[in-house]
Amino acid sequence: MDLFNKCYNFTRADEVKKLGLYPYFHPIEENEGPVVRVEGKEMIMAGSNNYLGLTSHPEVKEAAIRAVHKYGTGCSGSRYLTGTLDLHNELESRIAKFLGYEAVLLFSTGYQTSLGTISTLVTKGEYVISDKENHACIVNACILAKGGFAEFVRFKHNDMKDLDKVLTGIPDRAPKLIVSDGVFSVTGEIVDLEKMNVVAKKHKARILIDDAHGIGVIGNGGRGTVSKFKLESEIDLVMGTFSKTFASLGGFVAGKERVINYLKHLSPAIIFSASPTPASCAATLKALDILEQQPELVTKLIKNSDKMRKGFTEMGFRIFPSKTAIIPVIVGDVEKAFIFWRKLFDKGIFVNTFIPPGVPPNMSMMRTSYMASHEDHHLNRILEVFGMVGRELGLIK
């Protein structure tokens, strides 16, 4: 049996392409935030994680350009050796202060942050306990930890009674780390962090929250899920990314200085990977400046999202009852989801299509997300087109 047989036999994407319904890998030719150019035509973007609309902000772009002029295009080394810039140290200090933690460690991507943190902290004889609907980066980090002979167990999605039950079955003296998304990336739901914290304290477990979709979206001034629940002094670790709110690329973990110091010297993802680029760091710093100076952007983002939730609900669409910038519109079966996406695309609306196994069977969806830079005329047009397509396909009356 040839290793590549499975590759040659994988034809699902080709079949969807032949039907003209393929919703993935469409190159964006120009990007001005709420409006993008795809295949030569302008479209309203309703699927980006650019929550505050800062990827096209002139000050953010100029900061990245200045960094390239000063430092060049890359660092040519790992943080551990020749790849640390004063920009890295400045950004770590600023993020720590913003979130209210002792220290922060930067990684080159958000995905790498998860792998490099969880698999380094949880080792042989220790337990990592993960929500069943956590992001793939967390799942793979837990599998990596298991490969290092850690124990990997899961609890029912956002179910703190089940978490309590799972923890009860673990030896009391065993070191334990509970890991959860703060805002779940598919549904936009928020973790029940208050109850999770109570359960964790009962079982002497530590908590790590991945707030990739929470920082800049919820909490005091956009400080995320931990801030929303006012648990800054209680939650041990927070991970985040710069590819969403901060309009750049990279990731970080925040926590106690001794824990961050341990990761800094022992995480393979730090030691054996090139450090974040100067432009990425400079763009993130400027985006953080803007977030701190203009917290009203967070208010505008939630106002926009609330408008869309209300609009979809009033039209009769099935949506997840989130309170964040992610609003999934349930379509149902895969074929109908592809058709729905194509009709939206043809009418100038760009969204994301989620199908199994990324979502449960018969829960295929248009995963929409919103930005502070969306104006009412953008949002009204999105609702108008969704209504037209929804009625055409029999999803709403």
N, C-alpha and C positions, 0 to 999 in steps of 0.2 A: 504493500500500500504506500503510495507516494504522499509525503507530507502535504504537498500542495493540492491534492485532490479536492479538499474541502473548498479551496479558493476557486478552482475551476467550476465546481458545482454550485457556487453561490451566484444565483441569477436573479434573486428577488429585486434588487435595485434596477437591474437592466429591464425587467418586465415593466416596472412602474415608469421608467423613463420612456419606454416605447408608447405608453399610454398618454404621455405628456403630463403626468401627474406628480413627477418627482419633486419633492419640496426642499431638498437639501443641497448644500454646496453651490448656491447661486451667488456669484461674485458681485459684491457691491462696488460700483465704479466711482461714486462720490457719496460723501456722508456729511450731512449738515445737521445731524441729530434727529429731529422728528421727520425729516424728509431725506430720502436716499435716492440714488439713481441706480437702477438695476436693468440690465439688458436695454439700455438706452432710454428708459423712461423713468420719470419721477414717481416715487411711491411713498406713502406714509408708513413709517416704521412703527410697528406695534408689537415687536418681539425682542427688542434690545434690552440688555441689562445696564445700559448707560443711564442709570436712574436719575441723575441730576443734570443730564444733558451736557456734561463737561468735556466730552471727547473733542468737540469742535469749538470749545471756548478759546478765544484768542490768547488769553493770558496763559492757559495751560499749554497751548501749542508753542508759544514763544519761550516758555520756560524749558521745554524739551529741546528746542533749537539752540538756546544758549548753552545748555549742558553739553550738547554734541560739540559745539565750538570749543568749549573749555576742556572736556575730558576725552573727546573722541566718541566712537560709536559703541564701544564695548569695554569690558574690564579685563578681559584676557586672563582670567584666573578665578579661583574660588575665593570666597570670603576668608577662608582659613589661611590662605597664602597671600597672593598678590592682588586679590580682587576686591579689597575693601577700600571704598572711597569715603571721604568726609560726608558725602551725600547720604551714604548708607547709615552712618551713625546719627546724622541729623534726623533722618526720617524715622529711625527706630525710637529716638527720644521723643519726637513729636507725636507719634502714634501712641506711645505709652502714656504721655501726658493727656492726650485727647480722651483715651479710654479709661484713665485712672488706674493703670497697672504699673508695677515697679519697672518692668523691662519688656522689651520687644525684640524679636529676632526676625529678620527678613529672609524670605526664600524667593527663588526666581519665578515661581508660579504658585497659584493657589493650590492646585492639585499636588504639587511637590510639598507644600506646607503640611498637608494632611499626612502624606506618606512619611515625611521626615520627622514629624512630631510623634505620631501615634506609635509607629514601629520602633522608635528609639526609647520612648517612655515605658512601653508595656512589653516586658520580656518574660523569660521562662518562669512559670509558676504564678504569673500575674494575669489578671482578667481585664479584657476590654469588653464593655457591654454597649451595644449599638442599637439605636432605633431601626426597625426593619425598613423604613423608607428614607434612611440617610442617603446622601449623595454618593455616587460611585467612588469618589476619591476617598471617602471614609471607609466604605466597604473594602476597597482594595488595600487601604492602609491596615485595616484589621486583619485581612488575609496575610499580609506581609508580616505582621506581628505574630500571627499563628505559625507562620513558617519558621519564626524564631522561637517556637515552642511556648508562646503565650496561649492563653485560653480565650477564645472568641465566642461570645454568646449574644443573642439578640432578644429584644423585647418588642411587643406589639406597638404599632405606631402611635406615638404620643399617649400611651396608656400607662399611667404611673402606678396603677394597681398591679399591672403585669410586671413592670419594672421592679416593684417591691417583691413580687413573687420570685422573679428570676434571681434577685440579689439574695433572697432568703435561702436559695439553693446553693449558694457559693460559700465555701468555708469562711467563717467570720474573720479569720486572721489574714486571709489572702488580700494582697493589694489590688485595688479595683479602680478602673477609670470608666466612667459613663460618658459616651460621646453622642452628641445629637446636633443636627442642624438647628440654628436659631429660627430662621425662616426656611421652610422646606421649599426647594427650588422648583418642584413640579406644581404643587398646589398653592403655594403662598401662605400656608398655615404657619402659625407661630407655636413653638414648643411651649408646653405647660411648665415653664421653668420654675415657678414658685413651688409647685408640688414636687417636681423633680429634685429640687434642692432639699426639701424635707426628707424625701426617701433616701437621698444620698447621705445626708448627715446621720440618719438612722443606721445605715449600714457601713459607715466610715469609708465612703467611696468619694473619689475626686470627680469633678465634672469638667469636661471640655466642650465648649460650644463653638460650632463652625458658623460664623455670622456673615458669610459671603453675601447673602441677600438681605441682611438686616442692617448693617452699618450704612448710614446715609439715608436710610428709609424709615426706621422707627427709633424710638427712644429719644431722650433729651438731646436736642440738637443733632439728631441722626447718629447717636452713639450706640445704637443697636439694641439687641434683645435684652442683654444684661441690664442696660440702662432702663429699658422699658419697665422691667420688674423691680428696679432699684436694688439690685443684688450685686453691685460692684465689689463689695467687700466679701461676698460669699462664693462667687463662681471662680474656680481655680485658674482656668485657661480659656482664652478666646482666640480663635483663628479667624483670619479674614483674607480678602483678596483685593488687589488694586485694579482688577479688570472690569469692575462694575461701577460703583459710585465714584471711584478715584480715577476713572478714565485712562487707565494705564495698564501695566502688566506686572505681576508679582504677587507675593503673599506674605503673611506675617503670623506669628503667634505671640500673644501677650500673656504675661503671668508674673509670678514671683521671680526676683532676680536670680536666685539659686537654681531654679528650674530652667530658666532661659539660659543660664550659664552652662548647665549640663548639656542641653540640646546643642548649644553653640560649639561645644568641643567634641560631641559624640555622634551627632546626626550625620549619616552618610550623605544625605541630601544637601547638606551645607558643605561638607568637606570635599565631596567629589563632583560638585556642580559649579559651573560658572555663575558669578554673582549677577544680580539685577543690573541692567544697563543704566548708564548715567541719565539718558533721556527718560527712561521709565521712572526713576526715582525723582527727578526734577518735576515731571508732570504730576506725580502723586503728591509731592509737597505743595505744589501750587493748587491742586484740587482741594487739598486739606485746608489751605488758607481760605479758599472760597467758601467751603463748607462752614468753617468757623465764623467767617465774617458775614455769611448770608444764610443763617439757619432757616430763613423763610423759604428757601428752595425745598426743604423737606416738607414744609407745610403745603407748598404748591403741588408737590408730587403726590401726597396723600389725597389732596383735594381732587386732583385729576383721576386718581384711582377710584375714589369713592363715586365720582360721577359715572365712571364706566361700569362699576359694579351695579349701581342703581339702574343704568340704562339697559344692561344685559338682562337684569332680573325683570324689569318692567316689560321687556319684549317677550319674556317667557323662556329664555335660554337657561339651561342647567349650568350653574357655575359653582366652584368651591367657595365657601363663605369666608374667604381670607380677608385680612385687614391690611394688606401690604400692596406692593406695586405689581404683584403677579396675580393675574386673573385668568384661570383656565376655563375655557368654554367647552363643555362636554359635547362631543359629536356622536360617539358610539363606536361603530365598526370601522375597521381600517380603510376599506374602500371609500366609504362616505367621507372619512376624514381627508383623504387625498383629494377627492373631488371638491370638498369644501375649500381646502387650501387653494386649489387651482382657480376657483371662481373668485376668491378674495384677491389673489395675485393678479388676475386679469383685470380686476377693477381698481388696482393700484393700492392694495393693502398688503403689507408684508408681515406675516406672523410665523410662529413656529408650530410645526405639527409633531405631536408626541403620540407614538403608537406602542403597543406591546412589543417587547417585554419591558419597555421603559415605564409603561402604565399598565394597570390590570386589564384583562380581557374585556372588550366592549366598553372601554373607557377612553378610547382614542379622543384626542382633544386638540383644540387650537389653544396653545399656551400663549396668551397675550401678556404683555408687560408694558409699563408706562414710564414716562419721563417727566421731570419738572418742566422741560422745554416744550412739551406738547401744549398747543393752544386749543381753545374751544373748537375752532373750525376743524382742526385735525381730529379731535375726539368725536365730534358730531358726524364727520364723514365716516369714521370707522364704524360707529353705531349704525349709520344708514346702510352701509354695504353689508355688514353682518345681518341686518334685518332682511335685506333683499335676498341674500344667499340662504339664510335660515328658512325663510318662507318657501323659496324655490325647492329646497331639499326636504321640506316637511318637518323640520325640527321645531319650528314655532308656527303659530297660527297667523 
